[in-house]
Amino acid sequence: PLTELLCQAVRTSLNGNQPDLLMLIDETTTAESRQEVSTNLVKLFLGHGLAKEFLDVLFKLELEKTSESNTLFRSNSLASKSMESFLKVTGMQYLHRVLGPTVNRVFDEKKYVELDPSKVEIKEAGCTGLHRIQTEADVIQQGTQHLQSYLTELLRSIVKSVSHCPPLLRVAFRQLCQRVQERFPEREYRKVKFIAVTSFLCLRFFSPAIMSPKLFHLREKHPDARTSRTLLLLAKAVQSIGNLDTLAVRSKEPWMGPLQPAIQQGIAQLKEFITQLISVEDKEELGEERLSLQPAGTLKEGFLFLHKTRDKCMLMASPFKKYHVTLRSNILSYTKTPNSKKSSFISLQKVQAVEKVEEKSFGSSHVMQIIWSEEMEQLEILYLQCKSVNELNQWLSALRKSCIHNTETLNSYHPGVFKGDKWSCCHQKEKTAAGCDKTRHGVTLQEWNDPLDPDLESQLIFRHLLGVREAMR
């Protein structure tokens, strides 16, 4: 019923009616919950083919509340956060294609880049073999050349990327420009529609990904201090171009001055790029894209170390063996190799808990357990060892989300293992004794790269609304 209400709110608002339910959600979300709620809403409407209509409703609501064109979409409103989530869910492959080559080049070259005189380190730029130490001006000039090279390459990649941008994303930006133009039709505001697009594309998508490439899966590890500084300066340059205002940059950070010609040229290129980007029509390709956003057959896979115990004591001598594990919508299977025909599997409907295991149990802090039961049989446990805490949390989250509809679940579990004649955690001697710690079925990661599950998103929105019942009254 909640899903029907939400979809109805979007559809009726297109006919001029007030989207009361969405307005209610907008008013009751706090700064802490807004990101999560916006991601839930975006994924729900993507799953029902109403994402661009949903965003259009939020654009109109935001514009109705805005009187100053220069603050448009700069706050962390539901509209801003929803568009940000939409960019991540639908545009991540596009982002990788545009930013990947330049970000990788910065990591590989490890050039010393600095423009701020107060941060220049002369010792970093010594000319070995030339018997001369570079001056501050030399360092800044060299840094400017490196940064201009990166920026030129990046802008060239952006300008050429129109055809690679997902059609659904292009249509959303076209709608955004239309709504802004309707709200600010005067000639003096002709630049505002471009700023509305760049406030999302540059300030909330490209720049954060350049500054933190690991968070956007552009790199596996965080950069070292030198690379991080180069990426920060590059992100600042992209933000400056996205603001479409060179004077503001010059007054705020005058040491960015040497980059002004490149930034000025970049602004002209970006405007032309946006003009091409929003020149898109609603075609059948949008329908195809919706299909590609539906959950794939495989939700998650990779190599893990496994140990299964049933009715026997733990075998503590190297009990873990390497398997290729695959999570699908209804089963978890594991095989010796990815292409092996012989596999073992667990039906996810029979899973009663997915929890972490104490570090002392196996000498590793990256072990989790899946507890399940076959028909009228005692509980079985499968232990899985991951390489890192990030991998552990991702598998925990993915499995819990896949089992969220299960009704036969445990309220408690043992974070330890049954060794010899007792549990290592609570020392109870019965293997079937009730668990000594609470289960955490609802603790999951809210990640942009999770598979689409509109029903789950509805449940999460319902949980949010239950939490703000008093505010709604």
C-alpha positions in Angstrom: 0.0 0.0 0.0 2.8 2.4 0.8 4.4 1.8 -2.6 1.1 2.5 -4.3 0.7 5.7 -2.3 4.1 6.9 -3.3 3.7 6.1 -6.9 0.3 7.7 -6.9 1.7 10.9 -5.3 4.2 11.2 -8.2 1.7 10.5 -10.9 -1.0 12.9 -9.6 1.5 15.7 -9.1 2.3 15.6 -12.8 -1.3 16.7 -13.3 -0.9 19.7 -11.0 -1.9 18.1 -7.6 0.2 18.6 -4.5 2.4 15.5 -3.7 1.3 15.5 -0.1 3.1 12.3 0.9 6.4 13.4 -0.6 6.1 16.8 1.0 5.5 15.1 4.4 8.6 13.0 3.9 10.6 16.1 2.9 9.5 17.9 6.1 10.1 15.0 8.5 13.6 14.0 7.3 16.5 15.2 9.4 20.0 16.0 8.2 21.1 12.6 9.6 18.3 10.6 7.8 18.0 12.5 4.6 20.7 10.7 2.7 19.4 7.2 3.5 15.8 8.2 2.8 16.6 9.8 -0.5 18.6 6.7 -1.6 15.6 4.5 -0.7 13.2 6.7 -2.6 15.4 6.9 -5.7 15.8 3.1 -5.8 12.1 2.5 -5.2 11.1 4.8 -8.1 13.9 3.4 -10.4 12.4 -0.1 -9.8 8.9 1.2 -10.8 10.1 3.2 -13.8 9.2 6.6 -12.2 12.6 8.0 -11.3 12.6 11.0 -13.6 9.0 11.8 -12.7 9.9 11.6 -9.0 12.9 13.9 -9.4 10.8 16.3 -11.4 8.4 16.6 -8.5 11.3 17.4 -6.1 12.7 19.9 -8.5 9.4 21.8 -8.6 9.0 21.7 -4.8 12.6 23.0 -4.3 12.1 25.8 -6.8 8.9 26.9 -5.2 10.8 27.4 -1.9 13.8 29.2 -3.6 13.9 33.0 -4.2 17.6 33.4 -4.6 19.0 31.9 -7.8 22.6 31.8 -6.5 21.7 29.3 -3.7 19.7 26.9 -5.9 20.2 23.2 -4.9 23.2 24.2 -2.7 21.6 23.0 0.5 21.3 19.3 1.5 17.5 19.2 0.8 15.6 16.0 -0.1 15.8 17.2 -3.8 19.6 17.7 -3.7 20.3 14.4 -1.8 17.9 12.4 -4.1 19.6 13.8 -7.3 23.0 13.0 -5.7 21.9 9.4 -5.0 20.4 9.2 -8.5 23.8 10.2 -10.0 25.6 7.5 -8.1 23.1 4.7 -8.8 22.7 5.4 -12.5 25.9 7.2 -13.5 28.8 5.3 -11.9 30.0 3.5 -15.0 29.8 6.9 -16.8 31.8 8.5 -14.0 34.5 5.8 -14.3 34.8 6.3 -18.0 35.2 10.1 -17.7 37.4 10.4 -14.7 39.2 7.0 -14.6 42.1 7.8 -17.1 43.0 11.1 -15.5 42.8 9.8 -11.9 44.9 6.8 -12.7 47.5 9.1 -14.4 47.7 11.3 -11.2 48.3 8.1 -9.1 50.9 6.7 -11.5 52.9 9.9 -12.1 53.0 11.1 -8.4 54.1 14.6 -9.5 54.7 17.2 -6.8 51.9 19.8 -7.4 51.4 22.9 -5.3 50.1 26.4 -6.0 49.7 27.8 -2.5 53.0 29.6 -1.5 52.3 28.9 2.2 52.4 25.1 1.5 55.3 25.0 -1.0 58.1 22.7 0.2 61.4 23.5 -1.7 63.1 20.3 -0.5 60.5 18.3 -2.4 61.5 19.9 -5.7 65.3 19.8 -5.6 66.9 19.3 -9.0 69.3 16.4 -8.4 72.4 16.6 -10.5 71.9 20.2 -11.5 73.4 21.7 -8.3 70.5 24.1 -8.0 67.5 24.2 -5.7 64.2 25.4 -7.3 62.7 28.6 -6.1 59.2 28.9 -4.8 58.2 30.5 -8.2 59.7 27.5 -10.0 57.7 25.0 -7.9 54.4 26.9 -8.5 55.1 27.2 -12.2 55.9 23.5 -12.5 52.8 22.6 -10.4 50.6 24.9 -12.7 51.9 23.1 -15.8 51.1 19.6 -14.3 47.7 20.7 -13.1 46.8 22.3 -16.5 47.8 19.1 -18.2 45.5 17.0 -15.9 42.7 19.6 -16.2 42.9 19.7 -20.0 42.8 15.9 -20.3 39.8 15.8 -17.9 37.8 18.5 -19.8 38.5 16.8 -23.1 37.1 13.5 -21.6 34.0 15.3 -20.3 33.3 17.1 -23.5 33.5 13.9 -25.5 31.3 12.0 -23.1 27.9 13.2 -24.2 27.0 9.9 -26.0 28.2 7.8 -23.1 26.1 9.5 -20.5 23.1 7.3 -19.6 19.9 8.6 -21.3 18.0 8.5 -18.1 20.5 10.9 -16.6 20.4 13.2 -19.6 16.6 13.4 -19.4 16.8 14.2 -15.7 19.2 17.1 -16.4 16.9 18.3 -19.3 14.0 18.4 -16.9 16.1 20.3 -14.4 17.0 22.9 -16.9 13.4 23.3 -18.0 12.1 23.8 -14.5 14.8 26.3 -13.6 14.1 28.3 -16.8 10.4 28.3 -16.0 11.2 29.6 -12.4 13.8 32.2 -13.6 12.8 33.2 -17.1 14.5 36.7 -17.1 17.5 37.2 -19.3 19.7 38.2 -16.4 19.2 34.6 -15.1 20.2 32.8 -18.3 23.2 31.2 -16.7 21.2 29.7 -13.8 20.1 26.6 -15.7 23.8 25.7 -16.4 24.7 26.3 -12.7 21.8 24.0 -11.6 23.3 21.2 -13.7 26.9 21.8 -12.6 25.9 22.0 -9.0 25.1 18.3 -9.3 27.4 17.1 -12.0 30.6 18.9 -10.9 30.1 19.8 -7.2 28.3 16.6 -6.0 29.6 14.0 -8.5 32.9 14.7 -10.3 34.7 16.7 -7.6 34.0 14.3 -4.7 35.0 11.4 -6.8 38.3 13.1 -7.7 39.0 13.9 -4.1 38.0 10.5 -2.8 38.5 8.0 -5.6 38.3 4.9 -3.3 34.8 5.8 -2.2 33.6 5.8 -5.8 35.5 2.6 -6.6 37.9 4.4 -8.9 40.9 3.0 -6.9 41.3 0.2 -4.4 43.3 2.2 -1.9 43.4 5.8 -0.6 46.1 8.0 -2.2 49.3 9.0 -0.4 49.7 12.6 0.8 51.3 13.9 -2.4 48.7 12.3 -4.7 45.9 13.4 -2.4 47.0 17.1 -2.6 47.2 16.9 -6.4 43.7 15.4 -6.5 42.4 18.1 -4.2 43.8 20.9 -6.4 42.3 19.2 -9.4 38.9 18.9 -7.7 39.1 22.6 -6.8 39.7 23.5 -10.4 36.7 21.4 -11.5 34.5 23.1 -8.8 35.7 26.5 -10.0 34.6 25.6 -13.6 31.3 24.2 -12.2 30.6 27.5 -10.4 30.9 29.3 -13.8 32.5 32.2 -12.0 36.3 33.0 -12.2 36.0 36.1 -10.0 34.8 34.2 -7.0 37.8 31.9 -7.1 40.2 34.7 -7.5 38.9 36.5 -4.4 38.6 33.4 -2.2 41.9 31.7 -3.2 44.1 34.2 -5.1 46.9 31.6 -5.4 44.7 29.7 -7.9 45.3 32.6 -10.2 47.8 30.8 -12.5 45.0 28.4 -13.5 42.5 31.2 -14.5 43.1 30.9 -18.3 42.5 27.1 -18.1 39.4 27.6 -15.9 38.0 30.3 -18.2 38.4 28.1 -21.2 36.9 25.2 -19.2 33.7 27.2 -18.4 33.0 27.8 -22.1 33.6 24.1 -22.8 31.3 23.0 -20.0 28.5 25.3 -21.1 28.7 23.8 -24.6 28.8 20.3 -23.1 25.6 20.9 -21.0 23.8 22.3 -24.1 24.6 19.0 -25.9 23.9 16.9 -22.9 20.3 18.1 -22.4 19.5 17.8 -26.1 17.9 14.5 -25.7 14.4 13.1 -26.3 12.3 10.5 -24.5 12.9 7.4 -26.6 12.6 3.7 -26.3 16.2 3.6 -25.0 14.9 4.7 -21.6 12.9 1.5 -21.4 15.9 -0.5 -22.2 17.9 1.3 -19.5 15.2 0.5 -16.9 15.7 -3.2 -17.6 19.4 -2.9 -17.2 18.8 -1.4 -13.7 16.8 -4.3 -12.5 18.5 -6.8 -10.1 20.9 -9.1 -11.9 20.9 -12.9 -11.4 24.1 -12.7 -9.4 24.0 -10.2 -6.5 27.5 -10.7 -5.2 30.4 -13.2 -5.8 34.0 -13.7 -5.0 36.6 -16.0 -3.3 36.2 -16.6 0.5 37.5 -19.1 3.0 34.7 -21.4 4.3 34.2 -23.9 7.1 31.0 -25.7 7.7 30.0 -27.4 10.9 27.0 -29.6 11.6 26.9 -32.1 14.4 30.5 -32.4 15.3 33.2 -30.4 17.2 35.2 -27.7 15.5 38.2 -28.9 13.6 40.6 -26.2 14.6 43.6 -27.3 12.5 43.2 -25.1 9.3 39.5 -25.6 9.1 39.0 -23.0 6.3 39.2 -23.9 2.7 39.0 -21.5 -0.3 35.8 -21.5 -2.3 34.2 -19.3 -5.0 31.0 -18.0 -3.3 28.0 -16.7 -5.3 25.0 -14.9 -3.8 21.8 -15.0 -5.9 18.3 -13.8 -5.1 17.3 -17.1 -3.5 20.5 -19.2 -2.8 24.1 -18.9 -1.7 26.3 -21.4 -3.5 30.0 -22.2 -3.2 32.3 -24.2 -5.5 36.0 -25.0 -5.7 36.4 -22.9 -8.9 34.1 -20.3 -10.6 33.4 -22.7 -13.5 33.0 -25.9 -11.4 29.8 -27.8 -12.1 29.7 -29.4 -8.6 28.4 -27.0 -6.0 27.0 -26.8 -2.5 24.3 -24.3 -1.6 22.1 -22.8 1.1 18.5 -21.8 0.5 18.3 -18.2 1.7 14.7 -18.7 2.9 16.1 -21.1 5.5 18.6 -18.6 6.9 17.8 -17.5 10.5 20.8 -15.2 11.2 23.9 -13.7 9.5 26.3 -12.4 12.1 30.0 -11.6 12.9 32.2 -14.0 14.8 34.5 -13.0 17.7 38.1 -12.5 16.7 39.4 -14.9 19.4 37.4 -17.8 17.9 39.6 -18.1 14.8 42.3 -15.5 15.4 40.8 -13.3 12.7 38.4 -10.3 13.0 37.0 -10.8 9.5 34.9 -14.0 10.1 31.1 -14.2 9.8 28.6 -17.0 10.2 25.4 -18.0 8.4 23.0 -19.9 10.7 20.3 -21.9 9.0 18.1 -24.9 9.5 16.8 -27.6 7.1 13.3 -29.0 7.7 12.8 -29.9 11.4 16.5 -30.3 11.8 18.9 -28.6 14.2 20.8 -25.4 13.3 23.7 -25.6 11.0 26.5 -23.0 10.7 28.7 -21.9 7.8 31.7 -19.8 8.7 33.1 -17.4 6.1 36.5 -15.7 6.4 36.9 -12.4 4.4 40.1 -10.5 3.5 39.2 -7.2 5.1 36.6 -5.5 7.3 35.2 -3.8 4.2 34.6 -7.1 2.5 33.1 -8.6 5.6 30.6 -5.7 6.0 29.7 -5.9 2.3 28.9 -9.6 2.5 27.0 -9.2 5.8 24.9 -6.4 4.3 24.2 -8.3 1.0 23.2 -11.4 2.8 21.0 -9.7 5.4 19.2 -7.7 2.7 18.6 -11.0 0.8 17.0 -12.5 3.9 15.1 -9.5 5.1 11.7 -11.2 4.3 12.5 -14.3 6.3 10.0 -15.0 9.1 11.9 -17.8 10.9 14.7 -15.8 12.4 16.7 -16.0 15.6 16.6 -13.3 18.3 20.0 -14.3 19.7 23.1 -16.1 18.6 26.6 -17.2 19.7 29.4 -14.8 18.6 31.9 -17.6 19.5 32.3 -21.2 18.4 31.5 -24.5 20.0 34.9 -26.0 20.9 35.2 -29.4 22.7 32.3 -29.3 25.1 31.3 -25.6 25.4 30.7 -22.3 23.6 33.8 -20.1 23.6 31.7 -17.0 24.1 29.4 -17.8 27.1 30.8 -21.3 28.2 27.4 -22.9 28.0 27.9 -26.7 27.6 24.8 -27.4 25.5 25.4 -27.0 21.8 21.7 -26.2 21.3 21.8 -23.5 24.2 20.2 -20.2 23.4 22.5 -17.5 22.0 24.2 -15.0 24.4 24.1 -12.0 22.1 21.3 -10.2 20.1 21.1 -10.7 16.4 21.3 -7.7 14.1 19.1 -8.5 11.1 18.4 -4.9 10.3 22.0 -3.6 10.3 23.0 -3.1 6.6 25.0 -0.8 4.5 23.0 1.7 2.4 25.3 1.6 -0.7 24.7 3.1 -4.1 25.9 -0.1 -5.8 23.5 -2.4 -4.0 21.1 -4.3 -6.4 17.7 -2.7 -6.9 15.0 -4.2 -4.6 12.0 -1.8 -4.6 10.1 -3.9 -2.1 13.0 -3.6 0.4 13.2 0.2 -0.2 9.5 0.5 0.6 10.1 -1.3 3.9 12.9 1.0 4.8 10.8 4.1 4.0 8.0 2.6 6.1 10.5 2.1 9.0 11.5 5.8 8.6 7.9 7.0 8.7 7.2 4.9 11.8 10.1 6.6 13.5 8.7 10.1 12.8 5.0 9.4 13.7 4.9 12.1 16.3 6.3 14.7 13.9 3.7 13.8 11.3 0.9 14.2 13.8 
